Amino acid sequence: MYIYQLLTNGGQSVSREGLLNVVGFVFALICALCLHELAHGLVALWNGDGTAKAYGRLSLNPLRHFDFIGLLFMLFAGFGWAKPVPVNPNNFKNRKLGAVTVSLAGVVTNLLLAFLFALPCVLIQGAYAEVNSAKYYVLYCLLQYCYFMVTLNVSFALFNLLPLFPLDGYRFISCFANENNGAMTFLRRYSLYILAALVILDYIPFISAYSPLNLYIGFCGGGISNGFMRFWELII
């Protein structure tokens, strides 16, 4: 299980560093998911739709955004979801512009967060602290939080860009495609099955390393995360 891997920190038993891994992961998870959904609601409001505000979703309170089952999946499998923010496109001042900007709001927010948190990652990695000292554990926890803010946000962005219903990638494509054409109908009907298959393949021994989702998130996500880190290393 994902949480167990974090707790053991690559070893056989729970360590202090492992506990701090979990703390950093959970706080980064809360921030990434909440800000992703909040971005959808805020951009919808700027476009004239106050549905998210009426439902109390323009909030940093994670309880307003978390889906219980999705949270459990994220904690124990490293994959999960939040409750989608309600949006009514009929309220947009410009329907197409509103639909495009709202669909991309969460992804852009995740990538911006990853880019910004790559800076403290680089700075903290260069800080010195004696092992087992209080300063060491504080810096370690902060580093893990910033690290997960980079990797989780990049992963959320890439996952949500998949053109599968009800992800943001599908919402973006639907802004330009006819909802009644064969491809869109197929995606609405079978996307959940495709998503389930992708996730299952990601956890089958001997296959997971070559699963489409793992290759996509791992290769692209690793490249983007490393690129952000490299940028700040060159700047400072």
C-alpha positions as CSV (number, residue, x, y, z in Angstrom):
1,M,0.0,0.0,0.0
2,Y,1.2,3.5,-0.8
3,I,1.0,4.8,2.8
4,Y,3.0,1.7,4.0
5,Q,5.7,2.5,1.4
6,L,5.9,6.0,2.7
7,L,6.0,4.9,6.4
8,T,8.9,2.5,5.8
9,N,10.8,4.9,3.7
10,G,12.1,2.1,1.5
11,G,13.1,-0.1,4.5
12,Q,11.4,-2.8,6.5
13,S,10.1,-0.9,9.5
14,V,8.5,2.4,10.3
15,S,11.0,5.2,10.9
16,R,10.8,8.9,11.9
17,E,11.5,9.9,8.4
18,G,8.7,7.6,7.2
19,L,6.2,9.3,9.5
20,L,7.3,12.7,8.2
21,N,6.9,11.3,4.7
22,V,3.2,10.7,5.5
23,V,2.7,14.1,7.1
24,G,4.2,15.8,4.0
25,F,2.2,13.7,1.7
26,V,-1.2,14.2,3.4
27,F,-0.8,18.0,3.7
28,A,0.4,18.3,0.1
29,L,-2.6,16.1,-1.0
30,I,-5.1,18.3,0.8
31,C,-3.6,21.5,-0.7
32,A,-3.4,20.1,-4.2
33,L,-6.9,18.7,-4.3
34,C,-8.5,21.7,-2.6
35,L,-6.8,24.3,-4.8
36,H,-7.6,22.3,-7.9
37,E,-11.3,22.3,-7.2
38,L,-11.3,25.9,-5.8
39,A,-9.7,27.1,-9.1
40,H,-12.6,25.6,-11.1
41,G,-15.1,27.4,-8.9
42,L,-13.3,30.7,-8.9
43,V,-12.9,30.8,-12.7
44,A,-16.5,29.8,-13.1
45,L,-17.5,32.7,-10.9
46,W,-15.3,35.1,-12.9
47,N,-17.1,33.9,-16.0
48,G,-20.5,34.7,-14.5
49,D,-21.5,31.4,-12.9
50,G,-22.0,31.4,-9.1
51,T,-23.2,27.8,-8.8
52,A,-20.0,26.7,-6.9
53,K,-20.3,29.7,-4.5
54,A,-24.0,28.8,-3.9
55,Y,-23.0,25.3,-2.9
56,G,-20.2,26.5,-0.6
57,R,-17.4,25.2,-2.8
58,L,-15.4,28.4,-2.9
59,S,-13.7,27.3,0.3
60,L,-10.3,26.1,1.5
61,N,-12.0,23.7,3.9
62,P,-11.0,20.2,2.6
63,L,-14.2,18.6,3.9
64,R,-16.1,20.6,1.3
65,H,-14.1,19.1,-1.5
66,F,-13.1,15.5,-0.5
67,D,-14.9,12.5,-1.7
68,F,-14.5,9.9,1.1
69,I,-13.9,6.9,-1.2
70,G,-11.6,9.0,-3.4
71,L,-9.6,10.0,-0.4
72,L,-9.2,6.4,0.8
73,F,-7.9,5.4,-2.7
74,M,-5.4,8.3,-2.6
75,L,-4.1,7.4,0.8
76,F,-3.8,3.7,0.3
77,A,-3.3,3.4,-3.5
78,G,-1.7,6.7,-4.4
79,F,-4.6,7.4,-6.8
80,G,-7.9,9.1,-6.0
81,W,-10.3,12.0,-6.7
82,A,-12.3,14.8,-5.1
83,K,-15.9,15.9,-5.6
84,P,-16.3,17.8,-8.9
85,V,-17.2,21.5,-8.4
86,P,-20.8,22.1,-9.8
87,V,-20.8,24.4,-12.8
88,N,-23.7,25.7,-14.9
89,P,-22.3,26.8,-18.4
90,N,-25.7,28.5,-19.1
91,N,-24.6,31.2,-16.7
92,F,-21.3,32.0,-18.5
93,K,-21.1,35.5,-20.0
94,N,-19.3,33.9,-22.9
95,R,-20.2,30.2,-23.0
96,K,-17.2,28.9,-25.0
97,L,-14.6,31.1,-23.3
98,G,-16.1,30.1,-19.9
99,A,-16.1,26.4,-20.7
100,V,-12.5,26.5,-21.9
101,T,-11.1,28.5,-19.0
102,V,-13.0,26.5,-16.3
103,S,-11.9,23.2,-17.8
104,L,-8.2,24.2,-17.7
105,A,-8.3,26.1,-14.4
106,G,-7.5,23.1,-12.2
107,V,-4.7,21.8,-14.4
108,V,-3.1,25.3,-14.7
109,T,-3.3,25.8,-11.0
110,N,-1.7,22.4,-10.3
111,L,1.2,23.1,-12.7
112,L,1.7,26.6,-11.3
113,L,1.8,25.2,-7.7
114,A,4.3,22.6,-8.8
115,F,6.5,25.2,-10.4
116,L,6.4,27.5,-7.4
117,F,7.1,24.7,-4.8
118,A,10.1,23.5,-6.8
119,L,11.9,26.6,-5.6
120,P,11.8,25.7,-1.8
121,C,12.6,22.1,-2.7
122,V,15.9,23.3,-4.3
123,L,16.6,25.7,-1.4
124,I,15.9,23.2,1.4
125,Q,18.0,20.5,-0.3
126,G,20.9,22.9,-0.1
127,A,20.4,23.5,3.6
128,Y,22.5,21.7,6.2
129,A,21.4,20.2,9.4
130,E,23.0,17.6,11.7
131,V,21.3,14.2,11.4
132,N,18.7,13.5,14.2
133,S,18.7,17.1,15.3
134,A,15.4,19.0,15.6
135,K,16.4,21.2,12.7
136,Y,17.1,18.1,10.6
137,Y,13.5,16.7,11.1
138,V,11.9,20.1,10.5
139,L,13.8,20.6,7.3
140,Y,13.1,17.0,6.3
141,C,9.3,17.4,6.8
142,L,9.3,20.7,4.9
143,L,11.3,19.1,2.1
144,Q,8.8,16.2,1.8
145,Y,5.9,18.6,1.8
146,C,7.4,20.7,-1.0
147,Y,8.5,17.6,-2.9
148,F,5.0,16.1,-2.8
149,M,3.5,19.5,-3.7
150,V,5.6,19.3,-6.9
151,T,5.0,15.6,-7.8
152,L,1.4,15.4,-6.7
153,N,0.4,18.6,-8.5
154,V,2.1,17.5,-11.7
155,S,0.5,14.0,-11.5
156,F,-3.0,15.6,-10.9
157,A,-2.5,17.9,-13.9
158,L,-1.4,15.0,-16.2
159,F,-4.1,12.7,-15.0
160,N,-6.8,15.3,-15.4
161,L,-5.7,16.1,-18.9
162,L,-6.7,12.6,-20.0
163,P,-9.6,12.9,-22.5
164,L,-11.8,10.7,-20.5
165,F,-15.2,11.7,-18.9
166,P,-15.5,13.3,-16.4
167,L,-11.9,14.5,-16.3
168,D,-10.8,18.0,-17.3
169,G,-9.3,16.8,-20.6
170,Y,-12.7,15.6,-21.7
171,R,-14.3,18.9,-20.7
172,F,-11.7,20.8,-22.7
173,I,-12.3,18.7,-25.8
174,S,-16.0,19.0,-25.5
175,C,-15.7,22.7,-25.8
176,F,-14.8,22.2,-29.5
177,A,-16.4,18.9,-30.4
178,N,-20.0,18.1,-31.1
179,E,-21.4,16.4,-28.1
180,N,-23.4,14.0,-30.2
181,N,-20.6,12.7,-32.4
182,G,-19.5,9.1,-32.1
183,A,-16.2,9.7,-30.3
184,M,-17.8,11.9,-27.6
185,T,-20.7,9.5,-27.1
186,F,-18.2,6.6,-26.7
187,L,-16.1,8.5,-24.2
188,R,-19.2,9.4,-22.1
189,R,-20.3,5.8,-22.1
190,Y,-17.0,3.9,-21.6
191,S,-14.6,6.3,-19.9
192,L,-15.1,5.0,-16.4
193,Y,-14.4,1.5,-17.6
194,I,-11.2,2.7,-19.4
195,L,-10.1,4.5,-16.2
196,A,-10.8,1.5,-14.1
197,A,-8.7,-0.7,-16.5
198,L,-5.8,1.8,-16.4
199,V,-5.8,1.9,-12.6
200,I,-6.0,-1.9,-12.3
201,L,-3.1,-2.4,-14.8
202,D,-1.1,0.0,-12.6
203,Y,-1.2,-2.5,-9.7
204,I,-0.7,-5.8,-11.4
205,P,2.7,-7.3,-10.6
206,F,5.1,-7.5,-13.5
207,I,2.8,-5.3,-15.6
208,S,2.6,-2.2,-13.5
209,A,6.0,-0.9,-14.6
210,Y,4.8,-0.9,-18.2
211,S,1.2,0.1,-17.7
212,P,0.0,3.0,-19.8
213,L,-0.8,5.2,-16.8
214,N,2.5,4.5,-15.1
215,L,4.5,5.2,-18.2
216,Y,2.5,8.4,-19.0
217,I,2.6,9.9,-15.4
218,G,6.0,8.6,-14.7
219,F,7.8,9.7,-17.9
220,C,5.9,13.0,-18.5
221,G,5.5,13.8,-14.8
222,G,9.2,13.1,-14.0
223,G,10.3,15.2,-16.9
224,I,8.1,18.2,-15.9
225,S,9.0,17.9,-12.2
226,N,12.7,17.7,-13.0
227,G,12.4,20.5,-15.4
228,F,10.9,22.8,-12.8
229,M,13.7,21.9,-10.3
230,R,16.3,22.4,-13.0
231,F,14.9,25.8,-13.8
232,W,15.2,27.1,-10.2
233,E,18.7,25.5,-9.8
234,L,19.8,27.6,-12.8
235,I,18.2,30.7,-11.4
236,I,19.6,30.6,-7.9
